[in-house]
Amino acid sequence: MSRRLLAYVLAAVMIVSVLAGLGAASAPRSAPSSPLEASTVTTSAPSNPSASDIEIATYNGLGDATTTFCTGSCFTSEFGSSPGEATIYFSIEDLADDHSVNVTINDPNATRDGLVNPVLSVNLGIDPTTHENLTPTDNHFSYTFPAAVAVGGLWNITASAPLGGFTSTTLTVRTYALELESAPGDGAVTVPGESVNVSWIATASANGATYSDLTSLTATGTYNGTGQNLFTPGLLALPTKGAGTFTFQVPADATPDTEVYVEVWAVVNSSGTIAENETAELVFWVGQPQIEDMTLSSSPDCAAGTFETTFTSGSPVYICLWVRAHVPTDNTLYVPGLRVSVSFWNGTQTVTPLGSPPTNLTTSTNGPVELSFLPTAPLFSSEFRYPFYNSVNVSVTDPVATAPGYLGAYENSTFWVIPAAATGAVEVVLNAVDYDVGATVTATWTLSSSNSTLTGELSASQWAIVAGGRFLATGPISAGTNQSGTVQFALPTTFVGAFEVYVVATNSTGPVVGVAVALAEQPTLFVSAEGSTYFTAGETLTFQTSVAPSPLPGTTLYYNVTGEWYNLLTETETGTGVVAVGTVPASGAVSFPVPSTNPAQWYYVTVWAQSTTNGVYAWNTNLNYTLETGFAVRLGVSTASSYSDGSYQPGQTIQVSWSLAPLGNAPLPGKFTVYLYLLLTQVTPYIQTTSSSGTISLTIPSSTPSGQVFIEAYVESPGVYGPDCYDGYYCYGETGLTVNAHPSVLSYELGAGSGLTVGWLILLLVIVLVAIVLAVMIRRGRSPPMAPTPMAEPTTQTMAPPAPPPSTPPATEWKDPSASNPPPPAEPAADAPPPLPTPPGGSP
């Protein structure tokens, strides 16, 4: 083809293409099949179009406007799972003349995350009237962030329009959540110098497992409201574990009524850059000591809150002190580490009472501060004798606080002392110290006078029982010359508490009073489990109730059992409910079944006693049952001891068997790390395995002394929980063995576990030797003795076999005539031997 012809052909092709394009532009289009498809209107585009104003709003599946999302079930240990937070919806607004907008969601690390970018691309139609697309809940376009994404970070969502408009919004995708717990808790009141324990847990949002792929974990903190660093030099590096604990102290110079702020950063790096970081924070208030309440009582029970002002000389007085750390926003009871100083004043000077009361104490988190002393007269006075009052003075300070203006607290309480009977001329003695409600009290009184010639003889006239400033009972004592006597009275069945018994005697100079103090105690209600307080599904639980010493008349015992369903792994309550309620039968035993499916984690038993006249007067809430669930470490020594006492020797290598066993139906994890300790020291390298059981060789150190030693095993696996498991991270078990550095050779077993020791073998050989000796001696005793040579004529015995008979008569036997033997008698003796047999062929 010539060059001129080729040029003509190319020109023709270009002309046809232009005409075809013009025909397509002028041809009408069919309506979109879906409102989500872009609608096109034939318009003349402006020569210089301006960028359209596009806005994009993002929401999660719960309808919340947010730019932060998570993966999988969006699990956190505090709130459980919330899958809706893993889904993004969006709405678009375009105020220009665009009729469609293209939306994309982009993962900048799609290759790392195993995704194809953009992960979502959709074209949305824009309503020409409202300039919006459909609402987020109607457009049915959404995207769920995959649970398989292992590393979170920043994504983005973009919207672009044909007229040139463009917008982009950054999205945060998290794959784990960081949470903090503390003791005292978040928002609590602390004091300078107080120790605070903080625990953290990082939870994988996909499935709730402990997240252990952190690159760094750092704590920061400030105090005094001025940004002063809590840690030196400002950061505290923590182990990069999914769960753990650290402790810090509130600085001594922390200013009152300010905050101590703690924040923990959990960072995950990818290719050397920060991909995701999660934070959690705690806030504590710095408070000042405050005495919330102070009571003096003749009863040692601070919980009763009894307040008394008058005491008998020599009887014990109990001081109860409730100490708070105070800030304007909150009060917290029982702050530890505060110093409590106590002194006693008798109206004129500071004195030291009997009973050796401590003068400097330290508060704890267990309850109020309590101490006792013995007031005596005349060291302390009554309200009728100068100086008319006594007091207990208490001050509370923080011993480590150094901030200017840090104040303490001060309180005092006034009391009076009644002279004792021994010095007050009237002695009153009760037959008991504690009484049951409604019991009969016997009071013996004795009168005495130091100088009756001046004062006249005393005569008892009245008795009374006083409690709380009112009379419980009173009565006269018959006049006479008796110097002693008794009165009896029944306590009211509705009265519980301390009471005083007064006996009044009179003479010519005035009344003299004797006092004794006692306590009416209500019956005690006891509740105890029959068997263990740990249970398994399908079991029947039984508890026993009793009242001591005896219930009040008209008493009925009621019980209530409440179940609490709880997720130990997430530390969240999932439900509560009453599972049993009723009255206790006469036997005192109550049983209730535990369902075989979905039992509660705990069952709480409450029993109370109510009478027709006293109402509820006793109760007990101390019995709780716990479901055996989760996991437990079983540990034992599988190597048999070589000694009968079961001991092992220093330097010996033994086999230790371990297993992680489920207590219920929980599935076992897939991987385990095992640490073995002896005497609190790790004795073998840790092992990692996919088996839930195994054996580990352990060599007992040669320096181990004789005695009982313990072997501990820590089995680490994400998500484990149970009675001896901690932070969803590891479980603990232990066993013991006896070490004998110098065992007796006699106790050595010939074959471990055979029961045959060297001592038993030696004893057996001795027994065999003795048996052989005895057998030989017995055998010798059975042999006949050798007969002596007879002096008389021998007896002829038949040969065996017999000799043949002689063929000729035998020769006559020659006899020595000088033989000393006497001749045979004429007549043979009856026991003479029989005659010789007749030889064949003739007579002998």
TARA-V969290 format. One record per backbone hydrogen bond with DSSP energy under -1.0 kcal/mol. CO is the residue of the C=O (numbers start at 1). NH is the residue of the N-H. E is the energy in kcal/mol with one decimal. If there is no record, write none. Layout:
CO_NH_E ; CO_NH_E
This chain:
2_6_-2.0 ; 3_7_-1.8 ; 4_8_-1.7 ; 5_9_-2.1 ; 6_10_-2.1 ; 7_11_-2.1 ; 8_12_-2.0 ; 9_13_-2.1 ; 10_14_-2.0 ; 11_15_-1.9 ; 12_16_-2.2 ; 13_17_-2.1 ; 14_18_-2.0 ; 15_19_-2.0 ; 16_20_-2.2 ; 17_21_-2.1 ; 18_22_-2.1 ; 19_23_-1.9 ; 20_24_-1.9 ; 21_25_-1.9 ; 22_26_-1.4 ; 34_37_-2.1 ; 53_95_-1.8 ; 55_93_-2.4 ; 57_91_-2.1 ; 58_66_-1.4 ; 59_89_-2.8 ; 60_63_-2.1 ; 64_60_-2.1 ; 67_172_-2.9 ; 69_174_-2.7 ; 71_74_-1.8 ; 73_82_-2.3 ; 76_80_-2.3 ; 80_76_-2.1 ; 82_85_-2.2 ; 83_86_-2.2 ; 84_61_-2.8 ; 84_87_-1.3 ; 85_70_-1.3 ; 86_145_-2.6 ; 88_143_-1.6 ; 89_59_-2.7 ; 91_57_-2.3 ; 92_133_-1.8 ; 93_55_-2.7 ; 99_126_-1.7 ; 101_124_-3.2 ; 102_160_-2.2 ; 103_122_-2.7 ; 104_158_-2.7 ; 105_119_-1.6 ; 105_120_-1.2 ; 106_156_-1.8 ; 107_110_-1.6 ; 109_113_-2.3 ; 110_115_-3.0 ; 120_105_-2.2 ; 122_103_-3.4 ; 124_101_-2.6 ; 127_131_-2.4 ; 131_94_-2.8 ; 132_127_-2.9 ; 135_138_-1.6 ; 135_139_-2.0 ; 143_88_-2.9 ; 146_149_-1.1 ; 153_173_-2.9 ; 155_171_-2.6 ; 156_106_-3.0 ; 157_169_-2.7 ; 158_104_-2.0 ; 159_167_-2.2 ; 160_102_-3.0 ; 161_164_-1.8 ; 165_161_-2.2 ; 167_159_-2.4 ; 169_157_-2.4 ; 171_155_-2.7 ; 172_69_-3.1 ; 173_153_-2.4 ; 175_205_-2.2 ; 177_203_-2.7 ; 179_201_-1.9 ; 181_199_-3.4 ; 183_197_-2.0 ; 185_188_-2.2 ; 188_285_-2.6 ; 190_287_-3.4 ; 191_194_-2.2 ; 194_250_-2.6 ; 196_248_-2.1 ; 197_183_-2.1 ; 198_246_-2.7 ; 199_181_-2.5 ; 200_244_-1.8 ; 201_179_-2.0 ; 202_211_-3.2 ; 203_177_-2.2 ; 204_208_-2.5 ; 205_75_-2.0 ; 206_73_-1.3 ; 209_204_-3.5 ; 216_267_-2.7 ; 217_238_-3.1 ; 218_265_-3.4 ; 219_236_-2.4 ; 220_263_-2.8 ; 221_230_-2.9 ; 222_261_-2.8 ; 223_226_-1.1 ; 223_228_-1.1 ; 228_223_-1.3 ; 236_219_-2.7 ; 239_241_-2.2 ; 242_202_-3.5 ; 244_200_-2.4 ; 246_198_-3.2 ; 248_196_-3.0 ; 250_193_-2.9 ; 251_254_-1.5 ; 252_402_-2.9 ; 258_286_-2.7 ; 260_284_-2.4 ; 261_222_-2.1 ; 262_282_-2.9 ; 263_220_-3.1 ; 264_280_-1.5 ; 265_218_-2.4 ; 266_278_-2.4 ; 267_215_-3.0 ; 267_216_-1.7 ; 268_275_-2.6 ; 268_276_-1.8 ; 270_273_-1.5 ; 273_270_-3.2 ; 276_268_-2.9 ; 278_266_-2.9 ; 280_264_-2.8 ; 282_262_-2.6 ; 283_187_-3.1 ; 284_260_-3.1 ; 285_190_-3.5 ; 286_257_-2.6 ; 288_326_-3.6 ; 290_324_-3.8 ; 293_322_-2.6 ; 295_320_-2.3 ; 296_308_-3.4 ; 297_318_-3.5 ; 300_302_-1.1 ; 302_305_-1.4 ; 309_416_-2.9 ; 311_418_-2.9 ; 312_315_-2.3 ; 317_373_-1.8 ; 318_297_-1.9 ; 319_371_-1.7 ; 320_295_-2.3 ; 321_369_-2.5 ; 322_292_-2.1 ; 322_293_-1.3 ; 323_334_-1.3 ; 324_290_-2.7 ; 325_332_-1.2 ; 326_288_-2.2 ; 330_327_-1.8 ; 332_325_-1.6 ; 338_363_-2.4 ; 339_397_-2.3 ; 340_361_-2.9 ; 341_395_-2.2 ; 343_393_-2.9 ; 344_351_-2.2 ; 345_391_-2.6 ; 349_346_-2.2 ; 354_374_-2.4 ; 359_342_-2.2 ; 361_340_-3.0 ; 363_337_-2.2 ; 369_321_-2.7 ; 371_319_-3.4 ; 373_317_-2.4 ; 374_354_-1.1 ; 375_314_-4.2 ; 376_380_-2.7 ; 381_417_-1.6 ; 382_385_-1.4 ; 385_388_-2.8 ; 390_415_-1.8 ; 391_345_-2.7 ; 392_413_-1.9 ; 393_343_-2.3 ; 394_411_-2.8 ; 395_341_-2.9 ; 396_409_-2.5 ; 397_339_-3.2 ; 403_406_-1.5 ; 409_396_-2.8 ; 411_394_-3.4 ; 413_392_-2.3 ; 415_390_-1.4 ; 416_311_-2.1 ; 418_313_-2.7 ; 420_423_-1.1 ; 420_424_-1.3 ; 425_448_-2.4 ; 427_446_-2.1 ; 429_444_-3.1 ; 433_519_-2.1 ; 435_521_-3.3 ; 436_439_-2.1 ; 439_491_-3.0 ; 441_489_-1.7 ; 442_431_-1.6 ; 443_487_-2.2 ; 444_429_-2.8 ; 445_485_-1.9 ; 446_427_-2.7 ; 451_454_-1.0 ; 451_455_-2.1 ; 452_456_-2.4 ; 455_508_-1.2 ; 459_506_-2.3 ; 461_477_-2.2 ; 462_504_-3.1 ; 463_475_-2.2 ; 464_502_-3.0 ; 465_472_-3.1 ; 465_473_-1.1 ; 466_500_-2.7 ; 467_470_-1.4 ; 470_467_-2.6 ; 473_465_-3.2 ; 475_463_-2.6 ; 483_447_-3.4 ; 485_445_-2.7 ; 487_443_-2.7 ; 489_441_-3.3 ; 492_495_-1.5 ; 497_520_-3.2 ; 499_518_-2.4 ; 500_466_-2.5 ; 501_516_-1.7 ; 502_464_-2.0 ; 503_514_-2.5 ; 504_461_-3.1 ; 504_462_-1.5 ; 505_512_-3.4 ; 506_459_-1.9 ; 510_507_-1.0 ; 512_505_-3.1 ; 514_503_-2.3 ; 516_501_-3.2 ; 518_499_-2.5 ; 519_435_-3.0 ; 520_497_-2.2 ; 524_548_-2.6 ; 526_546_-1.9 ; 528_544_-3.3 ; 529_531_-1.0 ; 533_626_-2.7 ; 535_628_-2.9 ; 536_539_-1.6 ; 539_594_-2.5 ; 541_592_-2.4 ; 542_530_-2.7 ; 543_590_-2.6 ; 544_528_-2.3 ; 546_526_-3.2 ; 548_524_-3.2 ; 552_555_-1.0 ; 556_610_-2.2 ; 557_584_-2.6 ; 558_608_-2.1 ; 559_582_-2.0 ; 560_606_-2.7 ; 561_579_-2.8 ; 561_580_-1.4 ; 562_604_-3.1 ; 563_577_-1.9 ; 564_601_-1.6 ; 564_602_-1.7 ; 565_574_-2.7 ; 565_575_-1.3 ; 567_571_-1.6 ; 567_572_-1.4 ; 572_567_-3.1 ; 575_565_-3.3 ; 577_563_-3.4 ; 580_561_-3.3 ; 582_559_-2.9 ; 585_588_-1.6 ; 588_545_-2.6 ; 590_543_-2.6 ; 592_541_-2.5 ; 595_538_-1.1 ; 601_627_-2.8 ; 602_564_-2.6 ; 603_625_-2.8 ; 604_562_-2.4 ; 606_560_-2.3 ; 607_620_-2.6 ; 608_558_-2.7 ; 609_617_-2.0 ; 609_618_-1.1 ; 610_556_-2.7 ; 611_615_-1.5 ; 615_611_-2.3 ; 618_609_-3.3 ; 620_607_-2.3 ; 623_605_-2.5 ; 625_603_-1.9 ; 626_535_-2.0 ; 627_629_-1.2 ; 630_663_-2.4 ; 632_661_-2.8 ; 634_659_-1.6 ; 636_657_-2.8 ; 642_749_-3.2 ; 643_646_-2.0 ; 648_740_-2.6 ; 649_652_-2.2 ; 652_700_-2.8 ; 654_698_-2.8 ; 655_638_-2.1 ; 656_696_-2.3 ; 657_636_-2.2 ; 658_694_-2.3 ; 659_634_-2.6 ; 661_632_-2.2 ; 672_689_-2.6 ; 673_716_-3.5 ; 674_687_-1.9 ; 675_714_-2.4 ; 676_683_-1.7 ; 677_712_-2.6 ; 678_681_-1.4 ; 681_678_-2.8 ; 687_674_-2.7 ; 689_672_-2.9 ; 692_660_-2.9 ; 694_658_-2.8 ; 696_656_-2.8 ; 698_654_-3.1 ; 700_651_-2.7 ; 701_704_-1.9 ; 707_739_-3.0 ; 709_737_-2.2 ; 710_679_-1.7 ; 711_735_-2.2 ; 712_677_-3.2 ; 713_733_-1.9 ; 714_675_-2.4 ; 715_731_-2.3 ; 716_673_-2.1 ; 717_720_-1.5 ; 721_631_-2.2 ; 722_725_-1.7 ; 724_732_-2.0 ; 726_729_-2.1 ; 726_730_-1.4 ; 728_719_-2.4 ; 729_717_-2.0 ; 730_726_-2.7 ; 731_715_-2.4 ; 733_713_-2.8 ; 735_711_-3.3 ; 737_709_-2.6 ; 738_648_-2.5 ; 739_707_-2.7 ; 744_747_-1.1 ; 745_748_-1.3 ; 746_759_-2.8 ; 747_644_-2.2 ; 748_758_-2.2 ; 749_751_-1.8 ; 751_754_-2.6 ; 756_750_-3.8 ; 757_761_-2.2 ; 758_762_-2.5 ; 759_763_-2.2 ; 760_764_-2.3 ; 761_765_-2.4 ; 762_766_-2.2 ; 763_767_-2.2 ; 764_768_-2.4 ; 765_769_-2.5 ; 766_770_-2.5 ; 767_771_-2.1 ; 768_772_-2.1 ; 769_773_-2.2 ; 770_774_-2.4 ; 771_775_-2.1 ; 772_776_-2.1 ; 773_777_-2.1 ; 774_778_-2.3 ; 775_779_-2.1 ; 776_780_-1.8 ; 777_781_-1.6 ; 780_783_-1.1 ; 816_819_-1.9 ; 829_832_-2.0 ; 839_842_-1.2
